[in-house]
Amino acid sequence: MSNSNEIIALNKLLSEIKILIGSLSILDKATENKDQKTTFTALDAINFRVREVSKTSTALALNEASKDSNNLLALQIEGILIELSNPMPNIKKLHELMDTQLEALRKMALSEILNLSVE
């Protein structure tokens, strides 16, 4: 993948992460306000966005693996999807499963954009 295409893909990943974090924030507020309609809408958005982040990060990780086997850009979503499949997912558990991973993924993507921009 050329540098410009890879930067585009990394920017797409950053955008998806930002939307996912926003959806988590909406879920937190909806849960706090006991707004079931917004809670279920946020959970649906999170479910969709987790899959999109995973798809994009996996594609980037596969590309990076061919260059550098130490770079792991893939989001681990199995536990997240299991929690989301519950009738009423545990919000705290979702944060535990996602927050650290998303922040690490965001930092790696930003670092990779910077490295590609310098090349």
MARMAR-880953 format. One record per residue: z, x, y of N, C-alpha, C, O in turn. Coordinates in steps of 0.02 Angstrom, whole numbers, plus 50000, padded with zeros to 5 digits. Example, Ala and Ser with C-alpha at 12.3 -4.5 7.8 and 13.67 -1.06 7.14 Angstrom:
2
503905066049716503905061549775503905066049835504235071249834503545064249888503575068449947503945064550002504025067050057
***
This chain:
119
500005004349941500005000050000500005004550062500395009350065499575003150110499565007250171500195005950212500535000950203500335010650256500945010050296500975003650336501495000350340500405001650367500424995650408500544989350365500904984850386500244989150307500354983350262501074983250237501374977950231501344989150224502034989350200502524987450256503024984050244502374989550317502794987550374502764980050385503274976950400502184977050377502114969850383502544966350329502894961450344502504968850267502904965850213503654966650226504044962150213503854972450252504564973550267504794969050324505354966550322504374968150374504554963550429504604956350403505044952650426504174954550357504214947850326504884947150289505214941950293505074952350253505714952250217506294951550266506754947550254506274955250321506804954650371506844947650400507394944950411506274944650412506254937750438506554932850387506944928450406506384933650324506654929350271507414930150265507774925250255507644936350270508374937550267508724934250325509254931150317508424934750384508714931650444508764923950435509274920950452508244920950408508254913750397508774911950345509124906950352508824915950292509324914650240510034915150268510454910950252510164920150308510824920850339510964914850385511524912450388510454912650421510524906650463510684900450422511094896350442510364899750365510494894050321511204894250295511524889050288511454900250279512154900950257512634898850313513144895750301512464900750374512874898850431512884891250441513414888350454512304888150433512264880750438512674877550383513014872550395512644880350323513034877850267513784878250282514154873550269513994883850310514704884650328514924879250377515454876150369514524878250429514704873250480514694866150451515134862150466514194864650410514144858050380514734856650333514994851150332514934861750296515504860950252516144859950292516564855650275516214863750345516804863150388516834856150419517384853350426516264853450438516224846750470516174841150419516134835250437516174842850355516114838050300515484833650307515494827650294514944836850327514294833550335513884834750272513554839850264513914829850226513594830750161512834831250165512534835150129512534827450209511804827650215511574834650236511114837350206511884837450286511704844150310511894849350257511534854250249512434848350222512644852950169512104853350115511904858850095511864847550092511354847550040510694850350065510324853650027510524848950128509914851750157509964859350161509484862850144510544861950182510644869150186510614872350117510334877750109510924869150068510904871849999510184872149973509994876949939509794867049988509094866949968508714872650002508314876149971508834873550067508504878950104508714885750077508294890250070509354886550060509594892850032509264894249965509044899849952509224889149923508894889849858508184892349866507974897049832507804889149911507114891149922507074898249951506684902349927507474899550001507424906050036507654911849991507374917349996508154910749948508374915949902507794917949857507684923949844507414913049834506834914549791506304918449829505994922949802506194916649892505694920049933505914927349948505504931949944506544928249965506794935049978506734939149915506534945049917506914936149858506864939749795506144941649779506014947349757505694936949789504984938349775504724944149818504404948749793504864943849882504634949049929504974955649914504644960849912505634955549904505984961849891505784964949825505744971049819505654960849775505434963449710504744966649716504624971949688504294963449752503624966349762503684972949798503334977749780504104973449849504204979749885504534984949840504354990749842505014982849800505364987449755504874990249703504904996249687504434986149677503944988549629503484993649661503324998749630503274992349722502854997049758503235003549771502965009049763503865002949793504275008749807504435012649744504485018749745504525009149688504695012449625504145017349605504285022549574503525015749622502985020349605503025026749648502755031949628503355026349706503425032149750504105035549741504145041749742504625031549733505305034349734505745030049689505915024349706505935032649632506315028649583507025027349605507375023249575507265030649658507945029649681508015023749729508565021649745507455021049754507475015749804507475008949770506985006949739508035005249775508084998749743508104993349797508624992149828507534990149809507474985049861507514977949833507374973249870507684977149771507664970449741508324966749749508864969549740508274960349766508864955949772509024953249702508584950549668509644953849682509864951249618510064943849627510564942349659509654939249598509764932149614510034927949557510174922049567510114930749498510314926649441510974922949454511014916949444511484926649476512134923549490512094918449546512434913349545511674919949597511594915349653511284908849629511524903449647510764909249589510434903249564510884899149518510864893049518511294902649479511774899049435512274895149479512424889349465512524898449531513004895049575512674889149611512974883849619512054890149634511694884849669511534878949623511424873349646511504880149557511344874749511511944870149497511864864749469512534872249518513134868049511513064861849555512744862249608513364856249535513324850149576513594851349647513304848749695514124855149654514384856949720514564864349719515114866249700514084868649739514194875849737514784877949780514934874949831515124883249757515684886149793515404890549849515084895649835515524888649911515254892249969515524899449970515144904049985516164900349956516464906949956516114911449905515974917249918515984908749846515644912449793514934914349815514704919949802514584909649848513904911149872513924917049921513494921449919514424916949966514484922450013514624929049977514344934249993515064928749927515214934849887514584937549853514494943649850514174933149828513564935149793513014937649840512604941849820513004935149902512444936649946512584941350004512164945550019513144940750036513254944250099513124951850094512744954550133513444955050046513374962350039512664964150021512384968850048512374960449974511684961949953511194961150010510754965350020511264955750048510794954550103510864959850157510354962150184511474961850172511564967050223511274973750199510954977250238511384975450136511104981650109510344981350109510004986250126510064975750090509344974850088509054975250158508524978250169509394972250206509174972450276509164979650302508684981750335509694983350288509744990250310509204994550278508894998750311509074993550213508554997350179507864995850209507455000350218507744989550223507094987550252507004990650321506474993250337507524990450362507484993450429507375000950424506985003750462507725004150379507655011350369506945013050346506645017950369506685009150301506005010350275505485009250330505005013050335505585004250372505125003150430505135009250475504615011550498505735011750489505795017650532505445023650501505075027250535505555024750437505225030350402504465029750404504115034650416504215023750391503485022750391503195023350461502625025550468503575021450511503335021950580503275029150603502845030850644503705033450576503705040550594503125044150560502855048950588502935042050501502405045350463501735045050498501245047650472
***
